[in-house]
């Protein structure tokens, strides 16, 4: 993806600039806590952003995973948070970066709200205020979905404006749908799948109920059957589909993907600012801005729709 590569290269150049001018953070430690698991494309992208931004700075980086995407019970999440808390005590980091909602909900809010240890959060969907942010010891990047832009791209191929969403039965997906309504005013018909076979069932059912479908992140839960799911979607897409994740582009007609590396790079740069003496509360909360437009020519051909040349030319990637 040309845009993602450019973004990653630019981030690495900008955030390694400190070492070019002799800046060093030798002896400083940053702990990165991922709410999810290695191998989930979103988490891997944030991790790459963090690593690229800290490379060559002298910072000792440690990464731990809570694995709460594959293990969804509150009991597991609470135990994962306690394990992360123990890691913090053992590692004694100077700054903690925490990615996605579960780290904020189950770790930071109950144990570190307004504590001495500074935290930088990222990937918190839509509204950080649900966890009581901002605290005196936190700053962060809020994750917002460019849903109006996606819908605008889908409308030319849709018979109406009824909107649906297909997603795994997870907290973050339900939060997404709720914010489509509260932030943008979109009524959404949702289907929350229990497993991949249920996802297929819901995908077929939604197409009889709506005119456009948002394909939410699969959480990396179906990676082992990705080829099967991709073939199913290519054979059974009858209404235009869109996604806000580049790694879900094989399952959607048009994607305007959030850039996970942006979240990680911004968080790591903020951690460096904190190490320089800036108070976390002195770094304003921000929202993600980067995006990558991806056209799925396979699905377009299967649907019998013609994508304008101008749109194809402006795309960051075309899947053929």
PADREN-406476 format. One record per residue: z, x, y of N, C-alpha, C, O in turn; residue in one letter. Coordinates in pm, whole numbers, plus 50000, padded with zeros to 5 digits. Each point is the difference from the previous one (the first is absolute). Layout:
# PADREN-406476
ZXYZXYZXYZXYA ...
***
This chain:
# PADREN-406476
500005008349883500004991750117500005008750123500965007350024X 497984992150055499895009550110501124998450101500535010050048X 499854977649984501044998250101501355005149949500725006750073X 499624990249802501275004549945500045015249995501055006050027X 497835000449938499985014549995500185005850138500735009750017X 498614984550083500135004850137501434998450048500575009250060X 500024979049912501384997750041500935010349937500855005750067X 498984996649801500885009349930499855014150055501005007050019X 497754997350006499785013450053500605001550138500645010150030X 499164979750055500545000650135501525000349999500625007450076X 499984984649837501464999849991500525013749958500985005050056X 498365001049846500465013049953499885010450110500875008650014X 498044990750065499825009650108501044998150109500595009750048X 499654977649991500934997250108501425003749961500715006550076X 499684989249803501405001549963500355014049950501185003349986X 497815004849987500295013949965499925008950122500225012149992X 499464981750123499825007850122501265007550039499945010850058X 501234983449910501255006550036500115013949942500495009150067X 499054992949808500125013149939499015009850061500245012050000X 498634982850052499035008750064500645007150119499725011750027X 501134981150044500655005550118501405005549968500835001450089X 499425001749783501235006449962501174990849973501125004649980X 498634982450020501104990549975500365000549853499144999649913X 502165001250061500455000449862501264991749984500884999950086X 499184993249800501174991949968500645005149871500534992249920X 499425020750061500585006049880501484996249989500755000850097X 499634995049783501384996049977500254985250019501044994949959X 498024998150102500134985650020499484992649877499095004649931X 501534983950043499664992349880499674985550035500714993650077X 498215001549865499594985950015499914993849862499365005649911X 501264983050072499924992449875499084988150022500214992150093X 498775006549823499104988650007500314990549885499895003749883X 500504984150151500334989849901498894989549997499784992950097X 499545006449792498924990349979500584987949926500625001649894X 499194986550161500504987949934499344997749865500564993249913X 498235012450069499214996549884499855011749903500995006649969X 497814996349982499845009949896498765008450022499034995650063X 501015016549885498835008850004498894993849916500244994849891X 498545005750161498884993649932499604986950065498904995049976X 501984999250106499644988450080499305005350124500585007950075X 498194987949949499155006250102500634999850139499885009850074X 500804979349963500634999350131501095010650013500055007450099X 500824993449802501075010050002499445014150001500505008750072X 498464993649849499415013449994499405003950135500075011750041X 499354978550030499435002850132501075003750102499835009450076X 501274983149925501105003250092500545014049967500275007950090X 499884995049781500505013149959499085011150050500485010250050X 498214987949936499055010250048500155002150150499955011350048X 500254977750027500175001250144501235008050037499965008550089X 501154988849840501245007450024499805014849968500375008750079X 499054994049805499845013949956499085007850094500285011550032X 498624982250011499065006850089500655003450133499775010850056X 501054979949995500625002250130501085010849996500235006750100X 500424995049786501095009749989499555013449943500755009750001X 498014990849949499525012449940500005011450101499484998650111X 501105012549850500005011750085501075000150107500065009450080X 500784980349925501034999450104501285007249959500855002850085X 499315000249788501235006049951501014989849951501035003749943X 498684983550080500904989449953500004999349848498945000749937X 502244998050004500114997649856499944985049977500884992650044X 498085002949888499774985749976500334996649856499575006949907X 501194982350075500264994749867499564985549996500254992550095X 499095003449796499484986449985500714993249884500095005649890X 500434982450133500564992049891499394986050005499594995350106X 500354998149779499374986849988501024989849949500755002649906X 499264985650158500914989449957499394991349890500724993549924X 497935006450066499294992949893500304985150000500174994049894X 499884999850225500334985850008498794990950004500144987950018X 498665017649966498814991649988499824995549856499604988749973X 500725020349935499874996749857501274993749945499994994049893X 501105007450181501294994349960500514991450114500525005250099X 499334981849889500134991250115501344992850013500204992850098X 500715008849809501264992850011500885006250107499965012250022X 500834979650045500905005150103501035009649940500435009550066X 499964988049810500975008849935499425014149987500705009850027X 498054991349931499365013149988499905006650138500275011950014X 499344980350086499835005650135501315005350056500035010450065X 501054982449909501315004550047500415013049931500555009050063X 499184992049807500325012249927499125011650047500465011350011X 498264985850016499105010350051500475005150136499895011950030X 500624978950052500525003950131501235009049986500165009650076X 500684987449829501205008349977499615013949952500635009950036X 498324990949881499525013149955499445007950119500235012050011X 499054981150077499475006750119501145004750091499935010850057X 501094981049954501185003750080500655012649944500425008950075X 499664991949793500575011949937499135012350024500515011150018X 498154987049983499085011050029500215005150142499955012050026X 500274978650067500265004050139501255008750008500015010350067X 501034985549865501265007650000499815013949940500545009850051X 498684991049842499815012849932499075009350077500265012050006X 498674982750053498995008150067500415003950142499605010550050X 501204980950014500465002450138498825002350097499925010450064X 499184979849946498845001750088500404999150147501024994350036X 498135011650048500184998750145499394987050051500484994350098X 498465001049835499344987350033499544993649870499605007049906X 500454979850088499474992649885498834991450047500104992950100X 498795007849828498864990950019500044989949886500095003949883X 499844983450149500084989549898498814990650013499804993850104X 499425005249789498774992150004500174986449934500524998949889X 499024990950180499884986249954501334992449996501085005850010X 498794981149976501114990950029501255002149917501114999450054X 498745003149817501195000349915500975011150035501214998449985X 498285013050062500895010750042500824995750121501185003550011X 498214989150078500734995150117501024989349963501145000250046X 498424990549869500854988649965501195003949914501124995450023X 498655013249877501045002749901500745013250022501065002349942X 498385006550143500655012950023500465001950144501195001850025X 497884997750068500355003650138500934989750063501045003650055X 498584983649938500824989850066501434999449945500954999850079X 499254999949788501394998749952500835012850009501234999250008X 498135012649992500785012449989499895009450120500875008550020X 498064990350061499785010050105499724994150137499525007250088X 500754980249933499784993850130500885006650104501235000149987X 498145005450118500695006850111500865011849953501005003450064X 498605002749825500725011749950499565012550076499134999450087X 501485011949880499665012650067498655005349952499245005550078X 500464992749793498765005249942498784992650055499974987749994X 499035019450061498824993250055499004995949892499775007249903X 499644980950116498994994649909498744996650077500054995550115X 498815006749821498714995250050499434991049892499765004549888X 500034982750143499414991049901498524998150027499535002150112X 499754994049786498594996350016499664989849893500744998249903X 498124995050113499574990249901500834987549995499894992249905X 500955005450195500784987650006499084989250056499515001150112X 500274988649810498984990150033500404990850114501034993249995X 498145006750109500004990250105501185000450096499815001650120X 501404997149829501164998250090501185008349950500634996749900X 499655014250172501135008449961501334993450034501055004149949X 498924985850135501234993350041500714992949886501194997150010X 498095000049881500654993149888501065008849934500874995049929X 499065018050095501015009249948500965004650110500785009349980X 499154984250134500885003450111499545011650085500715004050092X 498105001649880499495010850083499754995150142499734988250021X 500365020950078500275014349984501495003149994500824992850058X 499525018049871501365005450000500005012350090498965004950042X 502245000049985500115012150083499435012249929499625009750065X 500334989949802499565011749922498644998149936499665007149905X 499544983550145498694997549938498884998850103500224996550116X 498595006649837498754996250064499034996949887500325002249883X 498504992750150499104997049890498664994350041499784996450116X 499335002849786498694993750015499974987249918500185000249879X 499584988750189499904986949936498574998149949499045003250070X 500844991649811498694997949938499514985850026500644990349959X 498225008650110499414986950026498604999549939499295010149993X 500334978149963498714998149934498974994850098500294990350072X 498525015749935498964995450094499294987549948498784999849984X 502004989849991499454988149936498944992850085499014995349943X 501155003650190498944993350077498665007249989498954993649991X 501085019850009498775007649988499334997749865498774998949992X 502025000349903499454997549866499364986249995498894998449950X 501824991750100499484986349997498714998850081499074993049959X 500885013650156498784999750081498815005649924498874995350016X 501375014849900498925005849920499564990749887498845000149959X 502114991949990499694991249886499344986950041499244994349922X 501055000950197499544986750044498504997949986499594989149960X 499555020750072498554997649989499544996549859498914994449983X 501905008849916499604997749861500794988549935499834997149882X 501024996550199500864989449948499474986350039499354998450103X 500934991649814499564986350027500984992750092499654989650058X 501555015649956501004993750085501045010250040499765012149991X 501414983250054501035009150051501304999649918501005005950041X 498974987149845501214999649916500255013949941499125006149941X 502114998650077500345013649961500965000449882500974992549996X 498745016249908500885002049886500425014549988499415008750064X 501604993849855500445013749973500425001149854500734991649948X 498795019049987500375003049862500815012950000499615009950062X 501544989949869500895011650002500944999549882500224989349943X 500355022250018501094999749902501214992750056500154998850122X 500704996649793501194992650040501085009750048500975002949929X 498855002250195500895010050056500454996050140499314992450068X 501845012849973500564996850131499045003350114499834992150092X 499545019749901499145004250110498804990650017499574997450112X 499894997649777498874990750007500414987050067499264994650082X 501925000449885500484987550061500285002050149499794990950080X 500695021049954500225003250141498675000350075499924995550114X 499045009849822498675000250060499534985950034499624997250113X 500424994049788499524986350020500794992950108499434992750082X 501865009349920500844993650102499615004650140500034992150094X 499625020549919499645005250132498584996250041499724999250120X 499394998349785498694994750037500174986950076499264997250094X 501734994849865500294987350065500755002050130499604994850104X 501505012749892500875001050117499395008250112500224997050118X 499005013449848499435008750103498654995150048499734999950120X 499414995849787498634996550036499694985249988498954995550046X 501954996749894499794985749989499094995849886499514988750000X 500265020249903499134996549887500804993149890501015005249953X 498544983050006500554993749880499325006449879498785000949995X 502015003549910499475007549887500404993349869501174997149977X 497845000649937500274995649864500215012449916499105008449988X 502084993049954500355012449929500044998049849500274989149949X 499465021849981500205000549856500675013349969499425010650021X 501814988649927500765012049967499985001849848500594992149927X 498725018250029499765002049857501155007349932500585009350056X 499724986449823501065006249919499525012649929500785009249975X 497924991349992499415011549933498504999650025499524991450074X 499735017649865498585000850031499234987949952499094995350069X 501244999449813499304988149952500264988150093499114991950024X 502115007250026500344989450095499265002250131499594990450065X 500235022449975499225003350120498574994749986499464994050092X 499945008449792498634995049977499964984850011499094994450061X 501894999049880500074985350004500104995250145499314990750041X 501565015750035500184996050139498765002650085499684992150088X 499635018849884498785003350074498964989149982499334996050096X 500524999249781499044989349972500444986850064499174992950058X 502115003949933500504987450056499864999650152499604989850056X 500735021250011499945000250146498594997350052499834993850105X 499175010749822498634998350047499564985350001499004996650063X 501734995049867499734985650005500814993050110499834988150024X 501055019650043500894994050099499785005150141500364993250097X 499055018949918499895006350132498595005350022499164999949910X 500605004750213498685005050037499965015350013498935006049997X 502245000050018500125014650009501295004049930500984992550001X 499025019449938501205004649930500375014050047499165009050004X 502114992850031500555013250027500525005749868500854993849935X 498665017750028500445006849878501095009850041499715010750054X 501544985749920501125008550038500125011849903499385000149894X 501425009850143500235011549913500484995449862500824990949988X 498675015749909500484997049864501235008249964500504999449888X 499985008450210501195008149976499805011149899500985006049954X 497784996850010499745010049897500404995349862500055008049906X 500234979050081500514994949872498914998849894500304999549880X 498455000050164498904997849905499095012349988498864998849956X 501635012850083499195012149999499415003149863498875004849990X 501884992449905499535003349866498864991049953499365002849899X 500384986450175498904990949965499094997750120499404989350015X 500505020950070499254998650125498534996849977499444991650071X 499935014949833498584997649973499774985749954499034993550040X 501875001649876499894986249951500144990050116499244990350007X 501715012150082500214990850112498835000550097499574989750052X 499905022249972498865001450089498794992449944499314993150075X 500425008249796498884992949939500204984950007499044992650022X 502195003049960500304985750008499704994750140499384989450015X 501065017850086499794995650138498525000050036499524990550063X 499775019849898498565000650030499254988449934499004995350054X 501475000349831499324989249928500434986150046499304990249974X 501845008950096500554986750027500294997050148500664990050030X 498885018350061500224997450142498964990250052498795002649995X 501704985950055499104989850054500254997250147499154994250067X 502015009749985500284998650143500305013850055500455008749925X 499334993750204500225013450055501475004149992500914992150025X 499295020549940501345005449983500195012250089499055007450028X 502184994650017500295011350086501345006249966500864993449941X 499315019250095501275006849975500345009350115499135004850072X 502174997749943500485009250103500375013549942500645008150067X 498954994549808500335012749935498715006449949499204993649932X 500605019250101498795006749955499935000949848498914999449942X 502255002049992499995001349854499754986749929499784999749879X 500244989150197499644987149943498554996350027499544989449958X 499735019350112498614997350036499104997049881499074992150016X 501155013649865499164996449885500124985349960499174995049924X 501854998050126500214986049963499684990350113500244988049986X 499235016950125499764991350116498635002650061499495011249996X 499934978450061498695001250065500085009450120499185009150014X 501814988650073500165008150121501485003650014500874991449992X 499405021350029501375004550021500105007050135499115007550040X 501994990050027500345007950119501365006049969501054994050026X 498925017949916501185005649937500945007350094499575008350080X 501714988549910501025007850068500015014149942499715002049882X 500635007750202499965014049959501425004649971500805002250092X 499514999449781501365003849962500395013550057501165002150037X 497895007249970500295013350053500514999450144500805008450041X 498734981750035500484998450137501504997850003500715005650084X 499784986149823501444997149994500795012749970501015002850065X 498545004849835500725012049961499965010850106501015006550027X 497824995650032499865010650100500834997050125500665009050053X 499324978549992500814996450117501485001949970500755005050084X 499674991049797501415001349963500445014649997501075003450049X 498095005149895500355014249992500035006450139500875008250029X 498174988150056500015005350136501264995550075500585007750076X 499834979949901501234995250063501215007649947500935002950075X 499065000349796501085007949942500095013750067501105005050025X 497745001150004499995012950069500564998750142500725008850047X 498964980250019500554997750134501514999049995500705005250087X 499804988149810501454998849984500635013749974501065003150053X 498275005049865500495013549975500005008450128500785009550013X 498344987050080499965007050130501094995250095500185005750108X 500554983949852501104995450082499854986350061500904995250069X 497954998349907499804986450053500814990049918500005000649877X 500684990450190500734989549930499024990249936499004996650062X 501274998949815499094990049940499814987950090498904994650009X 502175001050057499894988250086499155002750123499604990750070X 500125022149957499145003650112498535000249965499155002350086X 500534995349787498604999349955499674985249976500524994149906X 498624999950177499744985649988499384996249866499235007749941X 501124980350011499334994649882498544997650032499664996350113X 499475005949790498564998150020499444991749885500694997449901X 498054998650114499274993049894498785008249962499475007550083X 500094991249794498815007249955498764995550076499914988550042X 499155020749975498784997250075498725003249923498964993750024X 501105015949885498795004549932499504989749899500774992049946X 497925008350029499414991149901498685005549949499345007750071X 500274988549809498745004549940499234987849949500514992549917X 498275005750131499154988849959499225003849876499285010049998X 500854981849897499355002849871499234987649955500554989049995X 498195012849973499134989249953499765001949850499645010949955X 500554978449968499765000549857498634993849971499864987949989X 499135020849998498634995349979499824993549863499144991549984X 501675012549918499914994049867500384985350004499324991649943X 501785005550125500434986150010499034992050085499704988549968X 499805017550140499014993150085498774996149919499504988850012X 500025020349907498824997249917500304989149899499174991149978X 502015009449960500374989949902500124986350063499694989949936X 500775009550189500154987350072498674995150057499854988250032X 499195020949981498734996450060500054999650152499224992850063X 501705014849996500085000350147499405012950051500015010349933X 499454989050189499365011550063500895004950113500284992750095X 500165019749896500835006050103499095006150107499125007849967X 501084988850161499145005650105500025015250003501025006349974X 497844999350058499895014650004501005005950099500585010649975X 499614982650138500915005250103501425001649945500685009750032X 499754980749885501345000849943500085011349898500995007449995X 497994993849923499975010949901500025013650070500705009149957X 498514992050151499935012750072501335003850063500305011850016X 500504978150021501285002850065501145002149901501115003850038X 498604993749833501055001149900500395014449973499185009250010X 502094992749954500475013249960499595003349858499895011749962X 499884977749958499595002049861499294987749950500364988850036X 498635013149882499294989249934500095002649850499585010549952X 500994979849975500105001349855498754994449936499704988150016X 499585020249912498724995849940500015002149849499014997149933X 
***
